[in-house]
Amino acid sequence: MRAYSLLAIKTCHHRGAPAIGGMAAQIPVKGNEALNREAFEKVEADKRREANQIGEKTLDDLDVILEVPNWKITEAGVRENISVGFQYIASWLRGNDAAPINHLMEDAATVEILRAQLWQ
């Protein structure tokens, strides 16, 4: 995902356009001020990166190399992907385009990534 993200940013900057992402996935966490503050800090940092990227530094000289990731597939990770996927699809079938799951706002892009990870 990192190589994909860097290549998208490099392509946008090469064309003189800002590379902006989708929605920030973090959402307020009721009843837990520390997690709530952490979520807001992550959103703020993400949006500051988007707002200040043009003219900061260029990625034109960056060579993006796609590598096979070196991580271990775990049963817990597979179960988490399946759980989040089913929760989102159930919410979508009820007419919602996004769903709060595990303190993150998930959408169809999440399920597409989960599907690809499980397929691999």
Beta strands, then each sheet from edge to edge (+ up, - down):
strand 1: 99-101
strand 2: 104-106
sheet 1: 1+ 2-
end
